[in-house]
Amino acid sequence: MQHLNWQEKETIKKVKCVHANAKKYIVNNVLTPGTVYDVKNETDEFYFVVDNTGKVGGYYKEYFQES
């Protein structure tokens, strides 16, 4: 149950949000283009970042670029 301690986990890397124009989901409430976010976990398709709410959320990698 690794997801229970992601908030305290060491940051893997930082990524910059390049857009929040989601096709299917609403992400513009929690991601701001131009902002750099801490990555707590990563899969092939998602970054799990500390978003604008202060909590860890999983988002498609297409919203970010590695900084």
mmCIF file of the N, C-alpha and C atoms, coordinates in Angstrom:
data_MODEL
# 
_entry.id   MODEL 
# 
loop_
_atom_site.group_PDB 
_atom_site.id 
_atom_site.type_symbol 
_atom_site.label_atom_id 
_atom_site.label_alt_id 
_atom_site.label_comp_id 
_atom_site.label_asym_id 
_atom_site.label_entity_id 
_atom_site.label_seq_id 
_atom_site.pdbx_PDB_ins_code 
_atom_site.Cartn_x 
_atom_site.Cartn_y 
_atom_site.Cartn_z 
_atom_site.occupancy 
_atom_site.B_iso_or_equiv 
_atom_site.pdbx_formal_charge 
_atom_site.auth_seq_id 
_atom_site.auth_comp_id 
_atom_site.auth_asym_id 
_atom_site.auth_atom_id 
_atom_site.pdbx_PDB_model_num 
ATOM 1   N N  . MET A 1 1  ? 0.827   -1.180 0.000   1.00 0.00 ? 1  MET A N  1 
ATOM 2   C CA . MET A 1 1  ? 0.000   0.000  0.000   1.00 0.00 ? 1  MET A CA 1 
ATOM 3   C C  . MET A 1 1  ? 0.875   1.248  0.000   1.00 0.00 ? 1  MET A C  1 
ATOM 4   N N  . GLN A 1 2  ? 1.692   1.313  -1.023  1.00 0.00 ? 2  GLN A N  1 
ATOM 5   C CA . GLN A 1 2  ? 2.650   2.398  -1.172  1.00 0.00 ? 2  GLN A CA 1 
ATOM 6   C C  . GLN A 1 2  ? 1.971   3.760  -1.296  1.00 0.00 ? 2  GLN A C  1 
ATOM 7   N N  . HIS A 1 3  ? 0.775   3.800  -1.856  1.00 0.00 ? 3  HIS A N  1 
ATOM 8   C CA . HIS A 1 3  ? 0.092   5.079  -2.086  1.00 0.00 ? 3  HIS A CA 1 
ATOM 9   C C  . HIS A 1 3  ? -0.280  5.817  -0.806  1.00 0.00 ? 3  HIS A C  1 
ATOM 10  N N  . LEU A 1 4  ? -0.280  5.137  0.329   1.00 0.00 ? 4  LEU A N  1 
ATOM 11  C CA . LEU A 1 4  ? -0.659  5.771  1.586   1.00 0.00 ? 4  LEU A CA 1 
ATOM 12  C C  . LEU A 1 4  ? 0.400   6.746  2.102   1.00 0.00 ? 4  LEU A C  1 
ATOM 13  N N  . ASN A 1 5  ? 1.658   6.578  1.679   1.00 0.00 ? 5  ASN A N  1 
ATOM 14  C CA . ASN A 1 5  ? 2.698   7.482  2.170   1.00 0.00 ? 5  ASN A CA 1 
ATOM 15  C C  . ASN A 1 5  ? 3.352   8.293  1.058   1.00 0.00 ? 5  ASN A C  1 
ATOM 16  N N  . TRP A 1 6  ? 2.712   8.459  -0.076  1.00 0.00 ? 6  TRP A N  1 
ATOM 17  C CA . TRP A 1 6  ? 3.269   9.254  -1.173  1.00 0.00 ? 6  TRP A CA 1 
ATOM 18  C C  . TRP A 1 6  ? 3.501   10.702 -0.770  1.00 0.00 ? 6  TRP A C  1 
ATOM 19  N N  . GLN A 1 7  ? 2.655   11.234 0.072   1.00 0.00 ? 7  GLN A N  1 
ATOM 20  C CA . GLN A 1 7  ? 2.758   12.640 0.479   1.00 0.00 ? 7  GLN A CA 1 
ATOM 21  C C  . GLN A 1 7  ? 4.112   12.912 1.140   1.00 0.00 ? 7  GLN A C  1 
ATOM 22  N N  . GLU A 1 8  ? 4.596   11.967 1.943   1.00 0.00 ? 8  GLU A N  1 
ATOM 23  C CA . GLU A 1 8  ? 5.861   12.142 2.653   1.00 0.00 ? 8  GLU A CA 1 
ATOM 24  C C  . GLU A 1 8  ? 7.048   11.583 1.881   1.00 0.00 ? 8  GLU A C  1 
ATOM 25  N N  . LYS A 1 9  ? 6.796   10.888 0.789   1.00 0.00 ? 9  LYS A N  1 
ATOM 26  C CA . LYS A 1 9  ? 7.855   10.249 0.016   1.00 0.00 ? 9  LYS A CA 1 
ATOM 27  C C  . LYS A 1 9  ? 8.769   11.297 -0.634  1.00 0.00 ? 9  LYS A C  1 
ATOM 28  N N  . GLU A 1 10 ? 10.006  10.899 -0.847  1.00 0.00 ? 10 GLU A N  1 
ATOM 29  C CA . GLU A 1 10 ? 10.978  11.787 -1.487  1.00 0.00 ? 10 GLU A CA 1 
ATOM 30  C C  . GLU A 1 10 ? 10.558  12.087 -2.925  1.00 0.00 ? 10 GLU A C  1 
ATOM 31  N N  . THR A 1 11 ? 10.791  13.313 -3.357  1.00 0.00 ? 11 THR A N  1 
ATOM 32  C CA . THR A 1 11 ? 10.456  13.723 -4.723  1.00 0.00 ? 11 THR A CA 1 
ATOM 33  C C  . THR A 1 11 ? 11.417  13.061 -5.702  1.00 0.00 ? 11 THR A C  1 
ATOM 34  N N  . ILE A 1 12 ? 10.854  12.406 -6.736  1.00 0.00 ? 12 ILE A N  1 
ATOM 35  C CA . ILE A 1 12 ? 11.662  11.720 -7.745  1.00 0.00 ? 12 ILE A CA 1 
ATOM 36  C C  . ILE A 1 12 ? 12.295  12.734 -8.699  1.00 0.00 ? 12 ILE A C  1 
ATOM 37  N N  . LYS A 1 13 ? 11.474  13.650 -9.199  1.00 0.00 ? 13 LYS A N  1 
ATOM 38  C CA . LYS A 1 13 ? 11.926  14.697 -10.116 1.00 0.00 ? 13 LYS A CA 1 
ATOM 39  C C  . LYS A 1 13 ? 10.868  15.783 -10.148 1.00 0.00 ? 13 LYS A C  1 
ATOM 40  N N  . LYS A 1 14 ? 11.133  16.804 -10.927 1.00 0.00 ? 14 LYS A N  1 
ATOM 41  C CA . LYS A 1 14 ? 10.173  17.898 -11.088 1.00 0.00 ? 14 LYS A CA 1 
ATOM 42  C C  . LYS A 1 14 ? 9.760   17.968 -12.548 1.00 0.00 ? 14 LYS A C  1 
ATOM 43  N N  . VAL A 1 15 ? 8.478   18.266 -12.773 1.00 0.00 ? 15 VAL A N  1 
ATOM 44  C CA . VAL A 1 15 ? 7.956   18.414 -14.128 1.00 0.00 ? 15 VAL A CA 1 
ATOM 45  C C  . VAL A 1 15 ? 7.177   19.717 -14.214 1.00 0.00 ? 15 VAL A C  1 
ATOM 46  N N  . LYS A 1 16 ? 7.171   20.297 -15.405 1.00 0.00 ? 16 LYS A N  1 
ATOM 47  C CA . LYS A 1 16 ? 6.462   21.555 -15.638 1.00 0.00 ? 16 LYS A CA 1 
ATOM 48  C C  . LYS A 1 16 ? 5.177   21.265 -16.391 1.00 0.00 ? 16 LYS A C  1 
ATOM 49  N N  . CYS A 1 17 ? 4.082   21.825 -15.932 1.00 0.00 ? 17 CYS A N  1 
ATOM 50  C CA . CYS A 1 17 ? 2.790   21.671 -16.603 1.00 0.00 ? 17 CYS A CA 1 
ATOM 51  C C  . CYS A 1 17 ? 2.792   22.554 -17.849 1.00 0.00 ? 17 CYS A C  1 
ATOM 52  N N  . VAL A 1 18 ? 2.504   21.957 -19.009 1.00 0.00 ? 18 VAL A N  1 
ATOM 53  C CA . VAL A 1 18 ? 2.498   22.723 -20.251 1.00 0.00 ? 18 VAL A CA 1 
ATOM 54  C C  . VAL A 1 18 ? 1.086   23.094 -20.699 1.00 0.00 ? 18 VAL A C  1 
ATOM 55  N N  . HIS A 1 19 ? 0.091   22.315 -20.284 1.00 0.00 ? 19 HIS A N  1 
ATOM 56  C CA . HIS A 1 19 ? -1.296  22.672 -20.572 1.00 0.00 ? 19 HIS A CA 1 
ATOM 57  C C  . HIS A 1 19 ? -2.230  21.906 -19.642 1.00 0.00 ? 19 HIS A C  1 
ATOM 58  N N  . ALA A 1 20 ? -3.454  22.368 -19.529 1.00 0.00 ? 20 ALA A N  1 
ATOM 59  C CA . ALA A 1 20 ? -4.474  21.714 -18.707 1.00 0.00 ? 20 ALA A CA 1 
ATOM 60  C C  . ALA A 1 20 ? -5.743  21.534 -19.529 1.00 0.00 ? 20 ALA A C  1 
ATOM 61  N N  . ASN A 1 21 ? -5.584  21.340 -20.833 1.00 0.00 ? 21 ASN A N  1 
ATOM 62  C CA . ASN A 1 21 ? -6.718  21.157 -21.742 1.00 0.00 ? 21 ASN A CA 1 
ATOM 63  C C  . ASN A 1 21 ? -7.032  19.673 -21.885 1.00 0.00 ? 21 ASN A C  1 
ATOM 64  N N  . ALA A 1 22 ? -7.755  19.145 -20.946 1.00 0.00 ? 22 ALA A N  1 
ATOM 65  C CA . ALA A 1 22 ? -8.081  17.719 -20.945 1.00 0.00 ? 22 ALA A CA 1 
ATOM 66  C C  . ALA A 1 22 ? -9.227  17.433 -21.893 1.00 0.00 ? 22 ALA A C  1 
ATOM 67  N N  . LYS A 1 23 ? -9.135  16.302 -22.567 1.00 0.00 ? 23 LYS A N  1 
ATOM 68  C CA . LYS A 1 23 ? -10.199 15.893 -23.483 1.00 0.00 ? 23 LYS A CA 1 
ATOM 69  C C  . LYS A 1 23 ? -11.376 15.289 -22.731 1.00 0.00 ? 23 LYS A C  1 
ATOM 70  N N  . LYS A 1 24 ? -11.080 14.568 -21.663 1.00 0.00 ? 24 LYS A N  1 
ATOM 71  C CA . LYS A 1 24 ? -12.116 13.801 -20.991 1.00 0.00 ? 24 LYS A CA 1 
ATOM 72  C C  . LYS A 1 24 ? -12.370 14.237 -19.546 1.00 0.00 ? 24 LYS A C  1 
ATOM 73  N N  . TYR A 1 25 ? -11.341 14.678 -18.851 1.00 0.00 ? 25 TYR A N  1 
ATOM 74  C CA . TYR A 1 25 ? -11.455 15.002 -17.433 1.00 0.00 ? 25 TYR A CA 1 
ATOM 75  C C  . TYR A 1 25 ? -11.182 16.488 -17.198 1.00 0.00 ? 25 TYR A C  1 
ATOM 76  N N  . ILE A 1 26 ? -11.640 17.001 -16.076 1.00 0.00 ? 26 ILE A N  1 
ATOM 77  C CA . ILE A 1 26 ? -11.391 18.392 -15.714 1.00 0.00 ? 26 ILE A CA 1 
ATOM 78  C C  . ILE A 1 26 ? -10.132 18.441 -14.861 1.00 0.00 ? 26 ILE A C  1 
ATOM 79  N N  . VAL A 1 27 ? -9.073  19.014 -15.390 1.00 0.00 ? 27 VAL A N  1 
ATOM 80  C CA . VAL A 1 27 ? -7.825  19.130 -14.631 1.00 0.00 ? 27 VAL A CA 1 
ATOM 81  C C  . VAL A 1 27 ? -7.400  20.579 -14.442 1.00 0.00 ? 27 VAL A C  1 
ATOM 82  N N  . ASN A 1 28 ? -8.076  21.512 -15.101 1.00 0.00 ? 28 ASN A N  1 
ATOM 83  C CA . ASN A 1 28 ? -7.670  22.916 -14.978 1.00 0.00 ? 28 ASN A CA 1 
ATOM 84  C C  . ASN A 1 28 ? -7.930  23.487 -13.587 1.00 0.00 ? 28 ASN A C  1 
ATOM 85  N N  . ASN A 1 29 ? -8.687  22.787 -12.750 1.00 0.00 ? 29 ASN A N  1 
ATOM 86  C CA . ASN A 1 29 ? -8.910  23.227 -11.369 1.00 0.00 ? 29 ASN A CA 1 
ATOM 87  C C  . ASN A 1 29 ? -7.737  22.867 -10.460 1.00 0.00 ? 29 ASN A C  1 
ATOM 88  N N  . VAL A 1 30 ? -6.929  21.875 -10.862 1.00 0.00 ? 30 VAL A N  1 
ATOM 89  C CA . VAL A 1 30 ? -5.856  21.392 -9.995  1.00 0.00 ? 30 VAL A CA 1 
ATOM 90  C C  . VAL A 1 30 ? -4.459  21.513 -10.603 1.00 0.00 ? 30 VAL A C  1 
ATOM 91  N N  . LEU A 1 31 ? -4.367  21.822 -11.888 1.00 0.00 ? 31 LEU A N  1 
ATOM 92  C CA . LEU A 1 31 ? -3.082  22.028 -12.548 1.00 0.00 ? 31 LEU A CA 1 
ATOM 93  C C  . LEU A 1 31 ? -3.059  23.406 -13.185 1.00 0.00 ? 31 LEU A C  1 
ATOM 94  N N  . THR A 1 32 ? -1.928  24.090 -13.080 1.00 0.00 ? 32 THR A N  1 
ATOM 95  C CA . THR A 1 32 ? -1.768  25.411 -13.662 1.00 0.00 ? 32 THR A CA 1 
ATOM 96  C C  . THR A 1 32 ? -0.620  25.367 -14.659 1.00 0.00 ? 32 THR A C  1 
ATOM 97  N N  . PRO A 1 33 ? -0.883  25.679 -15.932 1.00 0.00 ? 33 PRO A N  1 
ATOM 98  C CA . PRO A 1 33 ? 0.200   25.698 -16.916 1.00 0.00 ? 33 PRO A CA 1 
ATOM 99  C C  . PRO A 1 33 ? 1.306   26.664 -16.501 1.00 0.00 ? 33 PRO A C  1 
ATOM 100 N N  . GLY A 1 34 ? 2.557   26.215 -16.670 1.00 0.00 ? 34 GLY A N  1 
ATOM 101 C CA . GLY A 1 34 ? 3.707   27.017 -16.290 1.00 0.00 ? 34 GLY A CA 1 
ATOM 102 C C  . GLY A 1 34 ? 4.233   26.726 -14.897 1.00 0.00 ? 34 GLY A C  1 
ATOM 103 N N  . THR A 1 35 ? 3.478   25.991 -14.106 1.00 0.00 ? 35 THR A N  1 
ATOM 104 C CA . THR A 1 35 ? 3.885   25.668 -12.747 1.00 0.00 ? 35 THR A CA 1 
ATOM 105 C C  . THR A 1 35 ? 4.702   24.375 -12.734 1.00 0.00 ? 35 THR A C  1 
ATOM 106 N N  . VAL A 1 36 ? 5.710   24.328 -11.880 1.00 0.00 ? 36 VAL A N  1 
ATOM 107 C CA . VAL A 1 36 ? 6.544   23.133 -11.722 1.00 0.00 ? 36 VAL A CA 1 
ATOM 108 C C  . VAL A 1 36 ? 6.011   22.331 -10.539 1.00 0.00 ? 36 VAL A C  1 
ATOM 109 N N  . TYR A 1 37 ? 5.814   21.027 -10.752 1.00 0.00 ? 37 TYR A N  1 
ATOM 110 C CA . TYR A 1 37 ? 5.247   20.140 -9.736  1.00 0.00 ? 37 TYR A CA 1 
ATOM 111 C C  . TYR A 1 37 ? 6.247   19.059 -9.345  1.00 0.00 ? 37 TYR A C  1 
ATOM 112 N N  . ASP A 1 38 ? 6.165   18.609 -8.085  1.00 0.00 ? 38 ASP A N  1 
ATOM 113 C CA . ASP A 1 38 ? 7.007   17.528 -7.572  1.00 0.00 ? 38 ASP A CA 1 
ATOM 114 C C  . ASP A 1 38 ? 6.381   16.187 -7.930  1.00 0.00 ? 38 ASP A C  1 
ATOM 115 N N  . VAL A 1 39 ? 7.161   15.301 -8.543  1.00 0.00 ? 39 VAL A N  1 
ATOM 116 C CA . VAL A 1 39 ? 6.694   13.958 -8.901  1.00 0.00 ? 39 VAL A CA 1 
ATOM 117 C C  . VAL A 1 39 ? 7.020   13.020 -7.750  1.00 0.00 ? 39 VAL A C  1 
ATOM 118 N N  . LYS A 1 40 ? 5.988   12.357 -7.227  1.00 0.00 ? 40 LYS A N  1 
ATOM 119 C CA . LYS A 1 40 ? 6.164   11.420 -6.123  1.00 0.00 ? 40 LYS A CA 1 
ATOM 120 C C  . LYS A 1 40 ? 6.229   9.973  -6.609  1.00 0.00 ? 40 LYS A C  1 
ATOM 121 N N  . ASN A 1 41 ? 5.609   9.686  -7.761  1.00 0.00 ? 41 ASN A N  1 
ATOM 122 C CA . ASN A 1 41 ? 5.645   8.357  -8.352  1.00 0.00 ? 41 ASN A CA 1 
ATOM 123 C C  . ASN A 1 41 ? 5.377   8.505  -9.841  1.00 0.00 ? 41 ASN A C  1 
ATOM 124 N N  . GLU A 1 42 ? 5.802   7.502  -10.609 1.00 0.00 ? 42 GLU A N  1 
ATOM 125 C CA . GLU A 1 42 ? 5.657   7.568  -12.059 1.00 0.00 ? 42 GLU A CA 1 
ATOM 126 C C  . GLU A 1 42 ? 5.367   6.173  -12.602 1.00 0.00 ? 42 GLU A C  1 
ATOM 127 N N  . THR A 1 43 ? 4.464   6.111  -13.588 1.00 0.00 ? 43 THR A N  1 
ATOM 128 C CA . THR A 1 43 ? 4.213   4.878  -14.327 1.00 0.00 ? 43 THR A CA 1 
ATOM 129 C C  . THR A 1 43 ? 4.459   5.174  -15.798 1.00 0.00 ? 43 THR A C  1 
ATOM 130 N N  . ASP A 1 44 ? 4.189   4.210  -16.660 1.00 0.00 ? 44 ASP A N  1 
ATOM 131 C CA . ASP A 1 44 ? 4.385   4.422  -18.089 1.00 0.00 ? 44 ASP A CA 1 
ATOM 132 C C  . ASP A 1 44 ? 3.493   5.527  -18.633 1.00 0.00 ? 44 ASP A C  1 
ATOM 133 N N  . GLU A 1 45 ? 2.318   5.686  -18.054 1.00 0.00 ? 45 GLU A N  1 
ATOM 134 C CA . GLU A 1 45 ? 1.321   6.605  -18.594 1.00 0.00 ? 45 GLU A CA 1 
ATOM 135 C C  . GLU A 1 45 ? 1.044   7.832  -17.719 1.00 0.00 ? 45 GLU A C  1 
ATOM 136 N N  . PHE A 1 46 ? 1.356   7.750  -16.432 1.00 0.00 ? 46 PHE A N  1 
ATOM 137 C CA . PHE A 1 46 ? 0.975   8.799  -15.484 1.00 0.00 ? 46 PHE A CA 1 
ATOM 138 C C  . PHE A 1 46 ? 2.151   9.313  -14.669 1.00 0.00 ? 46 PHE A C  1 
ATOM 139 N N  . TYR A 1 47 ? 2.026   10.589 -14.256 1.00 0.00 ? 47 TYR A N  1 
ATOM 140 C CA . TYR A 1 47 ? 2.842   11.154 -13.194 1.00 0.00 ? 47 TYR A CA 1 
ATOM 141 C C  . TYR A 1 47 ? 1.918   11.329 -11.996 1.00 0.00 ? 47 TYR A C  1 
ATOM 142 N N  . PHE A 1 48 ? 2.397   11.013 -10.815 1.00 0.00 ? 48 PHE A N  1 
ATOM 143 C CA . PHE A 1 48 ? 1.666   11.268 -9.583  1.00 0.00 ? 48 PHE A CA 1 
ATOM 144 C C  . PHE A 1 48 ? 2.363   12.442 -8.910  1.00 0.00 ? 48 PHE A C  1 
ATOM 145 N N  . VAL A 1 49 ? 1.704   13.592 -8.951  1.00 0.00 ? 49 VAL A N  1 
ATOM 146 C CA . VAL A 1 49 ? 2.306   14.850 -8.499  1.00 0.00 ? 49 VAL A CA 1 
ATOM 147 C C  . VAL A 1 49 ? 1.497   15.456 -7.358  1.00 0.00 ? 49 VAL A C  1 
ATOM 148 N N  . VAL A 1 50 ? 2.166   16.323 -6.600  1.00 0.00 ? 50 VAL A N  1 
ATOM 149 C CA . VAL A 1 50 ? 1.470   17.125 -5.591  1.00 0.00 ? 50 VAL A CA 1 
ATOM 150 C C  . VAL A 1 50 ? 0.865   18.297 -6.346  1.00 0.00 ? 50 VAL A C  1 
ATOM 151 N N  . ASP A 1 51 ? -0.462  18.300 -6.498  1.00 0.00 ? 51 ASP A N  1 
ATOM 152 C CA . ASP A 1 51 ? -1.139  19.309 -7.321  1.00 0.00 ? 51 ASP A CA 1 
ATOM 153 C C  . ASP A 1 51 ? -1.502  20.547 -6.504  1.00 0.00 ? 51 ASP A C  1 
ATOM 154 N N  . ASN A 1 52 ? -2.322  21.426 -7.083  1.00 0.00 ? 52 ASN A N  1 
ATOM 155 C CA . ASN A 1 52 ? -2.680  22.691 -6.431  1.00 0.00 ? 52 ASN A CA 1 
ATOM 156 C C  . ASN A 1 52 ? -3.491  22.509 -5.152  1.00 0.00 ? 52 ASN A C  1 
ATOM 157 N N  . THR A 1 53 ? -4.091  21.339 -4.955  1.00 0.00 ? 53 THR A N  1 
ATOM 158 C CA . THR A 1 53 ? -4.858  21.086 -3.730  1.00 0.00 ? 53 THR A CA 1 
ATOM 159 C C  . THR A 1 53 ? -3.952  20.692 -2.571  1.00 0.00 ? 53 THR A C  1 
ATOM 160 N N  . GLY A 1 54 ? -2.668  20.404 -2.877  1.00 0.00 ? 54 GLY A N  1 
ATOM 161 C CA . GLY A 1 54 ? -1.740  19.966 -1.845  1.00 0.00 ? 54 GLY A CA 1 
ATOM 162 C C  . GLY A 1 54 ? -1.727  18.471 -1.644  1.00 0.00 ? 54 GLY A C  1 
ATOM 163 N N  . LYS A 1 55 ? -2.517  17.760 -2.438  1.00 0.00 ? 55 LYS A N  1 
ATOM 164 C CA . LYS A 1 55 ? -2.590  16.304 -2.348  1.00 0.00 ? 55 LYS A CA 1 
ATOM 165 C C  . LYS A 1 55 ? -1.957  15.685 -3.587  1.00 0.00 ? 55 LYS A C  1 
ATOM 166 N N  . VAL A 1 56 ? -1.646  14.402 -3.523  1.00 0.00 ? 56 VAL A N  1 
ATOM 167 C CA . VAL A 1 56 ? -1.053  13.702 -4.653  1.00 0.00 ? 56 VAL A CA 1 
ATOM 168 C C  . VAL A 1 56 ? -2.165  13.222 -5.574  1.00 0.00 ? 56 VAL A C  1 
ATOM 169 N N  . GLY A 1 57 ? -2.028  13.548 -6.859  1.00 0.00 ? 57 GLY A N  1 
ATOM 170 C CA . GLY A 1 57 ? -2.988  13.111 -7.869  1.00 0.00 ? 57 GLY A CA 1 
ATOM 171 C C  . GLY A 1 57 ? -2.257  12.557 -9.069  1.00 0.00 ? 57 GLY A C  1 
ATOM 172 N N  . GLY A 1 58 ? -2.894  11.638 -9.783  1.00 0.00 ? 58 GLY A N  1 
ATOM 173 C CA . GLY A 1 58 ? -2.291  11.039 -10.967 1.00 0.00 ? 58 GLY A CA 1 
ATOM 174 C C  . GLY A 1 58 ? -2.820  11.706 -12.232 1.00 0.00 ? 58 GLY A C  1 
ATOM 175 N N  . TYR A 1 59 ? -1.900  12.109 -13.104 1.00 0.00 ? 59 TYR A N  1 
ATOM 176 C CA . TYR A 1 59 ? -2.267  12.825 -14.330 1.00 0.00 ? 59 TYR A CA 1 
ATOM 177 C C  . TYR A 1 59 ? -1.472  12.263 -15.500 1.00 0.00 ? 59 TYR A C  1 
ATOM 178 N N  . TYR A 1 60 ? -2.092  12.281 -16.678 1.00 0.00 ? 60 TYR A N  1 
ATOM 179 C CA . TYR A 1 60 ? -1.404  11.824 -17.889 1.00 0.00 ? 60 TYR A CA 1 
ATOM 180 C C  . TYR A 1 60 ? -0.133  12.626 -18.100 1.00 0.00 ? 60 TYR A C  1 
ATOM 181 N N  . LYS A 1 61 ? 0.878   11.964 -18.628 1.00 0.00 ? 61 LYS A N  1 
ATOM 182 C CA . LYS A 1 61 ? 2.163   12.626 -18.864 1.00 0.00 ? 61 LYS A CA 1 
ATOM 183 C C  . LYS A 1 61 ? 2.070   13.696 -19.938 1.00 0.00 ? 61 LYS A C  1 
ATOM 184 N N  . GLU A 1 62 ? 1.033   13.663 -20.759 1.00 0.00 ? 62 GLU A N  1 
ATOM 185 C CA . GLU A 1 62 ? 0.891   14.638 -21.849 1.00 0.00 ? 62 GLU A CA 1 
ATOM 186 C C  . GLU A 1 62 ? 0.714   16.070 -21.331 1.00 0.00 ? 62 GLU A C  1 
ATOM 187 N N  . TYR A 1 63 ? 0.355   16.249 -20.085 1.00 0.00 ? 63 TYR A N  1 
ATOM 188 C CA . TYR A 1 63 ? 0.180   17.588 -19.510 1.00 0.00 ? 63 TYR A CA 1 
ATOM 189 C C  . TYR A 1 63 ? 1.501   18.219 -19.075 1.00 0.00 ? 63 TYR A C  1 
ATOM 190 N N  . PHE A 1 64 ? 2.586   17.452 -19.086 1.00 0.00 ? 64 PHE A N  1 
ATOM 191 C CA . PHE A 1 64 ? 3.842   17.903 -18.495 1.00 0.00 ? 64 PHE A CA 1 
ATOM 192 C C  . PHE A 1 64 ? 5.014   17.751 -19.455 1.00 0.00 ? 64 PHE A C  1 
ATOM 193 N N  . GLN A 1 65 ? 6.085   18.480 -19.127 1.00 0.00 ? 65 GLN A N  1 
ATOM 194 C CA . GLN A 1 65 ? 7.385   18.259 -19.747 1.00 0.00 ? 65 GLN A CA 1 
ATOM 195 C C  . GLN A 1 65 ? 8.405   18.214 -18.618 1.00 0.00 ? 65 GLN A C  1 
ATOM 196 N N  . GLU A 1 66 ? 9.408   17.396 -18.789 1.00 0.00 ? 66 GLU A N  1 
ATOM 197 C CA . GLU A 1 66 ? 10.438  17.297 -17.748 1.00 0.00 ? 66 GLU A CA 1 
ATOM 198 C C  . GLU A 1 66 ? 11.297  18.541 -17.765 1.00 0.00 ? 66 GLU A C  1 
ATOM 199 N N  . SER A 1 67 ? 11.551  19.049 -16.562 1.00 0.00 ? 67 SER A N  1 
ATOM 200 C CA . SER A 1 67 ? 12.343  20.293 -16.476 1.00 0.00 ? 67 SER A CA 1 
ATOM 201 C C  . SER A 1 67 ? 13.756  20.019 -16.034 1.00 0.00 ? 67 SER A C  1 
# 
